Amino acid sequence: MKSMEKIVSLAKRRGFLFQSSEIYGGVQGFWDYGPLGVELKRNLKEAWWHDMITSHNELITNTGAPSTFEMVGLDSTIIMHPQVWKCSGHYDLFHDHMVDCRESKRRYRFDQVRGRWVEFQDKKIFVSTLADVEHELDEVRRRGMKFFRLRNKNADQLSIGDDSLTIDKLDSTEQVLAPDAKTLNTLTEPREFNLMFKTTLGALGGEENTTFLRPETAQGIFVNFKNVLDSSRVRAPFGIGQVGKSFRNEITPRNFTFRSREFEQMEIEFFCHPDQSSDWYKFWRDRRLAWYTKLGLSSESLIMREHETEELAHYSIGTADIEYAFPFLPEGEYGELEGIAHRGDFDLRSHMEGKLDPNTPKGQRMEVELGEDGKPKYRGSGKDLAYRDEITNEKFIPHVIEPSAGADRAALAFLCEAFTEDEAPDDKGNLQTRTVMKLHPRLAPVKAAVFPLVKKDGMPEMAKEIYGELKEKFTTFYDEKGAVGRRYRRQDEAGTPFCITVDTDSLKDQTVTIRDRDSLEQWRVKIADVSQELQSRINQ
């Protein structure tokens, strides 16, 4: 299994990711992307936008859905009218349950503290750890032995349960040893914690001017549905895509960038006729899974998990998660990369009429929650957000399919997948362990590196000329420091798929050597053909 510790170390050493405000001790849940990281994330977002929004040309067959569809883009604001979050349900329903430890004074998300039952002689306790512990069983054994004051030679006297459980599955927390505690029964009762970040509009704004940083990009699309429809003249089925920042005041951000308080989403809201929504849900679910494998995630490390009925959000008719086997998770477990949700007509209807009563059974028509005066508690906009087909003249409220991906989680997954240790010959032909980031060329931060074999005889001048030409086409790096083998190793760790070396033969026949990062294959190419050669390989 890959080491998360090594991946995090490489990410910092090579400039993929840094802790935010690190010189001041850092801020938990916030991360900065370094020179390589910002290129990786930008390439990831551009690949998503290109493949999902601007260049799609799918023909859908053997379904009840139309064979063509349109896609457009949007960039909405991070701060919106407070009523948006009341009508969407976030104001009332966007909560996590948390528990506090009276001993350690630490706070945990209730469903992210897990552990096992441990028994010694006649006493049985539940030893808990945080969900991101790589070797849970070893940690439970260590803490159990420490609690019962056992030495290593007495380890076989400790009985540990086979099943790993989260504490929200327990009937009581009385016999729970909290993750950072030394005594039992230190956890408080779980309570709700709203995940939205509050802010105030205006320099002199009071409580009545409170609003929120958006917890998702989706609502910006829904409130602009009519604007896009009228200005773009798109015809259903069509999708609106958006890439942008969202903010969630997570109780316990953890696992590197997997759960952060500031993150970037890549979302599509796809509007279609209610009768065709099931077909479109299947289409987008399958297409999004294929996108990850096409860009290099192993199919063995990915699963598509359909939500059980009790898991579904209040608006959802059906949801499937694309999940990845991140190295920080226990073997056999997966973390969410993307959710594909069949949202029905909940969102558009919410912004027309008001917020859905959370007690309304799933699948039923929306009911407006009333206040004590008998009037809608949260008024919608009152705008007619129905769609009228100009050809058939049919009017309906579209159903929505939402593929919602995290750009940061996707970048982390591709980093984890790419991290490889193998053996390769050094400058003297001796095999050495090589660390290489096997990123897909479309995602690689640097596409090519150019080296002069030595810093003399006109080689640097020729190499710099090639570098200047290539840099106009894609991100290119120039390096003339150290032995060429060490330069190769630096580029391997950066994920650069191709290295170009100018040598003595280059001065004679105007050819250079191109070296492939993964196969280590080398071949000669005319200098005039280098750009075309690389572009064809990058776009494969």
N, C-alpha and C positions, 0 to 999 in steps of 0.2 A: 504494500500500500504506500502511496506517495506521502511524503512528510510535509505537513502544513507549515512546520517551522522552517524548513528549507525554502519553501515557496515564498513565505513572507520575507525571509532574509534576502532572497534574490530580488524580490519586488522593490525593496528599499535600496539595495546596493546598486541596482541597474537603473533606478529612476522610474519605476512604474508607479509606485504609490508611497506617500509619506503620511505620517500622522499629522492631522491639522494642528497648527500652532505648537509644534513639537518643542521649540526652544523655550516655551513657557510651561512645559509639562504636558501639553496636548489637551484636546477636548474629546471626551469619549463620544463615539458615534459619528465623528466627522473625519473625512479623509481628503487629502490633496493628491491630485494626479501629477506626477512628474513628467519630464520631457518624453519618455517612452510611453508612459501611461496615458497621457493626453492624446497621443497619436493613435494608440490602440483603441481607446474609447471612441475617438472621432471616426476611425475607420469602421468600427462596429456600427455606430449610428448611421453612417453613410451607406453601409451595406444594407442595413434594415430599410432605410428610406428608399434606396434604389430598388431593392427587390420587392418591397411591399407597396410603395406609393407610385413612383414615377415610371417604372419599366415593366410592370406586370402585363402579361399578355396571355393569360390563362384561357383555355377553352374547357368549360366544365361539361362533362358528358355523363350519361347514365344517372342523372339526378333530376329532380323536379325544378332545379334552379336554372335561371337564364345562363347562357354561355358566355356573356360578357358583363363586365361591371366597370365602374369608374372609381378612381381614387383621387382625392385632393388632400391638401395639407392645411394646417392651422397652427398658430402660435398664440395661445391665450395668456393672460396675465396670471401671476402667482397669487395676487390678492384680488378677490372678487367680492361682490355684494354679500354681506353676511347671510341674507335670506337664501342664497344658493345652498349653503350648508345645512340650513334648517329643512328646506324642502327635499334635499337629497337624502336626508336621514343621518348624515354624519354628526350633526349636533347632538342627537340623542343616542345614536347607536354605535358610534365609532369609539369603542372602548376596549381595553385589555383589562384582565383581572390581575391584580398584583398582591403580593404578600411582603411584609417587612419582617426582618429578623430583629427581635428585641435585644439580642446579644451583640451581633456584629454591626447593627444599624444599617445593614444593606437591604436593598429592595430587589425583588425578583418577580419576573412574570410567572404567574401561577402554573401555567402549562409548560414552562421551560425548566422547571426543577424536577429532576428525575433521579431514580436510584433503585435499590433492591432491599428486600427484607434480609436482615442479618440476625442470626441466632447464636447465642453462647450460653451453654448450660440451660437455665430455664428462662432466660431473658431474651426477648425479641424486639428489635428496633428496626426502623426504616432509615437506612443511611443514604442521604441524597447528595447529588453533585449537580453542577450546571450541565445543561444539555450539550454544551460544546466540548466537554472533556473527551479527548481522543480515546482513552483506554478506561472506560467507565468501570469495568469489573475490577481492574487493578486498583483504581482509586477508592472504590467501595471497600475492598478488602483492607487497604491501608488504613482508612479512617475507622473501619470497624475494629481492627486490631488495636488502634490507638485508644478508641473509646473504652474497650474492655481491658486495656492494659496487658495485651498479650505480646509475647516475644515471637520472633520468626519461627523458632522451633516448635511453637504451639499453634501455628497457623491452621493445621488440619483440624483443630478443635472448633474452628469458626465455620458455621454453616451459612452459606449465601444462596439466596433464591435464584432460580434460573431466569425469572421474568424481570425485565426492566420496565418500570412504571414511572409515569409522571405523577406528581403529588395530587394533581386535580382528580386523579382516579381513585384516591384513597378516601375512606369514610371519615377519617379524622387525621389531624396533624399532631396529635398528642405525643406519639412515639416516634416522631420524625427528628432526625439529627440534620439540621439545616446545613447547607453547603459550607458555611464559614463559621459554624458554631461548634462548641465543645460539649454543650449540654442539650438535653431534649426539650421539646415543647417550647421553642423560642419563636415560632412563626405566628404572625397575627392572622386573623380571618381575612380571606381575600376580599378586596374591594375594587370598585371600578375606577379606571384611570383614563380620562379622555386623552386621545393621542394627537389632537390638533394643537399646533402652536398658535397661541393668541398674539395679537398685535393690536395697535391702536391707530386709527386713521386721524391725521391732523395733529399739529403740534400741541394743541390744547385739548385734544380729545379726551372725553371721560369714558365711563363704563358704557354709555349708549353708543360710543364710536368703536366698540370692540369688534374686530373681525379676526380672520384666521389666515395663516399661510396654507395654501392648498395641500391637502393630504393625497391628492391624486390629480392627474391632468384631465381625466375623463369629463368632469363637469364643465370645464371650459368649452368642450366640444358640444355638449348637449345644449348649453345656453346660447350657442352660436348656430344651432342647427338651421334655423330659419334664415339667418343671414347668409350662410353658405349656400343653402338651397336657392335663394333668390338671386344671389350674385353670380354663382357658377352655373346655374341652370342644369345641374346634374340630375339624372333620372335614376330612381331606385331600380335595382339595388346599387348602392354606392357606399364608399367608406371615406371617413375623415381621419387622417393620421396626425399625430402630434408627438414631438419629443420635447421633454422639458423637466425641470426640477419639481420635486414634491418634497414634503416635509412631514415627518411623523415623530412625535415626542416619545420615542420608544423607551420603555422602562429599563431594559437591559440590552443595549446594543452590543453585539458580540460577533464572533467568527469573522474577524477581519472586516471586509466591506459587505458581508452578506446581509447584516441587519444594521443599517445606519439611520441616523436621524435626518440627514439630507441625502437625497438620492435622485437619480434621473430615470424617468420612465419613457418607454417607447410604446405608445398605445394607438390602437385603431378602434373606432366605433363604426361598425358596419351596419347600415340601415337597409332593411329588406322587408318584403311583404310577410305578414305573419304566417301565411301558408307555406312559405319557402324557408322559414327560419331554421328548421331542423336540418335541412340539407346544407345550408350555409354554415351552421354550427359544425357539422362534420367536416366540411371543406376546410374551414380555417383551422380547426384542431389538427388535421393531418398536415396541412401545408406548413404550419408553424413548427411542428416537430421535424419535418424534413429540412427546414431551413438550418436548424442547429447541426444536424448531421452533415449537411452539405458544406458547412464551414469548419468542420473538423471535430465536433464532439462525438465521441464513440457511442454507437447505438447501445453497447453493453452498459454504458454508464447513464443512460437516459431511460426514463419510463414516462408513460402517459397514465395519469391516475384520475379516474372519474370520481367526483365527490359523492359521498353517500348523502341521502336525503337530509339527514340531520346536520350535515356540514354546510349546506348551501346557505349563501347569504340571503337576506330577506327579499332581495329583488330577483334572485336567480332561479331560472327554470332548470338549468343544467350548467355545470362547470367542470372543466378538466384542467388539471395542472400538469405542465411539463416539468419533471423533476430530474435533478442531476445528483450523482453520488459524489458530493464534495468530500475531500479527504478529511475534513474536520468532523465528519459525522461517523457514528459507529458503523461498522461493516454491515451492509444490507439496508441502510437507511438512505433516504434521498431528501434533498432540499429543493424548494420551489424555485424554478427559473421564470416561469411564465404561467399565467392563468388565462384560459379561454372560456369566457362566460357567456351564456345565453341569458341576457338581461330582460328579455321580453320588452314590454313597452313602459316599464316602470319609470325610467328616467325622464322621458319626454312628458309622460303624464304627470309626474311629480312637479315639473316646472310649469305645467299648465294649471294644475288644480291645488296642489299642496302635498304635504308629506304623507306617505303610506303609513297606516296604522300597523305597527310591527306585529300585532296579534292576528292580522289577516292571514288566513291560510295561503300557502304558496300556490301560484297558478290562478288565483281568483282575481277578479277585477279590483283595481285599486280603490280603496276607501279613504276618504279624507279624515284625518284625526281632528276631532272637534274640541275646542276649549270649553271652559265652564259656562261661557255665554252662549254656547250652542253654535258658534261660528267656527270656521276652519282655524285650527290652532296655528298652522303655518300656511299662509296664503301663497299660492303659486303666482306666477307672473300674470295670469289671466290671458296670456297670448295663446292663439291657436297654433299649436305645433304639429298639427296633423299634416299629412302629405297628400296631395292630389296629383294623380297621374294625368299628364296633359293629353295622353293618347287615349286611354280607356275612360278617363274622367272619374275613376274610382278614388274614393277618399278613405284613408286609414291612418292610424298611428303606427309607424314602422316598429318592427321588432329590431332589437340591437344585438349583434354578436360582437364581443369585445375581446380581442387578443391583447393582453396587457403584459408587456415584458419589462423587466428591470435592466437598464443598461449596465449598472454597476454589477449586478449579480451575473449577468451574461459575461462581462469582462472578466470577472473572477473565475467563472467556470472555464472560459477559454485559457486563462493563465494556468489553472490547475491541470487541465487536459494537456496543455502544451509542455509542461515541465517534465523533462526526461533526463535520465542519467544513463549514458552508455559508454562504450570504450572506443577511442579513436587514436590513431598514431599521432605522436607529436612531431616536432621538426626533425628529430633523429630517428623516427620510425618506431619508437617505443609506444606501446599501448598505454593510455592514461584514461582515467575517468573523465568524461566530458559532460558538462551540464549544458543542455540545449533546450530552448523554447521553440517547440515545433508548431508555431502558429501558422494558420492558413495564410498564404501570401496576401490575400485581400485584407487581412486583419493586421498583418505584421506592421509594427510602428515604422521601421525602416525597411524599404524594399530591397535596397542594394547598397553594398559598401565597395568603395574603390581603393585599391592599394597599389602603390609602386613597390616592386619587389625590394629595391634598395633606394636610398635617397641620393642618387647620382646618375650620371650618364643620360640625363634627359628624361628619365622615367617619371619623376614627380611632375614635371611639366605636362607630359602626355596624360598622366593619371588625372591631374587637376582639370584638364580640358574635357576629358570624358565625364568627370564628376559634374562639371558645370552644365554639360548638355543633358545628363540624366536628371539632374535636380529640377529642371524645368518640367519634367514629366511626372516624377513621383519623388517621395522622400528618399534621399540618398546621403550616405555618410562617407567622409574621406578620412583615411587614417594612414600615417606613415611611420608611426612610433612602434618600436620593438620588432621582434622577429615576426615573420608573417604568420607562423603557427599561433602565436599568442593573439595576434589580431583576429584570426579566425575564431578563436575561443571567445573573445569579447563579443563578437557579432553573433555567435551561437547563443550566448546567454541573453542577448537583446532580441533574439528571434528573427534576425535578418536572413531571409531565405536565399539570397545570392550574393556572392563576393566575387569581385572582378579584379584580377591581378595583372598589372602591366610589368612585363619582364623584358629581357634582352631581345627575345624574338619579336616582341611587339614593335620595337624600333625598326626591325627589318621588314616584316610582312604585314604590319598594320592589323595584327590580331591580338586578342587578349584571352586569358583563361577565365572561364566562369566556373565557380564551384557551388554545387548544390548543398544547402545546409543539412538536409536530412539523409540523403544517400551518400554524400561526400564525393559524388561523381564530379569529374572535371572535364571540360571540353573547350575547344578553341572556337572563337567566333570573330569574324571581321568587326573592327571597331564601328564601321558604318551600320552594322546590323544589330549591335548590342541592345539598343533601345527597343526595337521591335521584338527581339528574342525574349527580353525580360517581360515586356507587356503581355505577350501571348501566354507566358507561363504564370504570371500573376493572376490573370483573369480566367484561368482554367476552372 
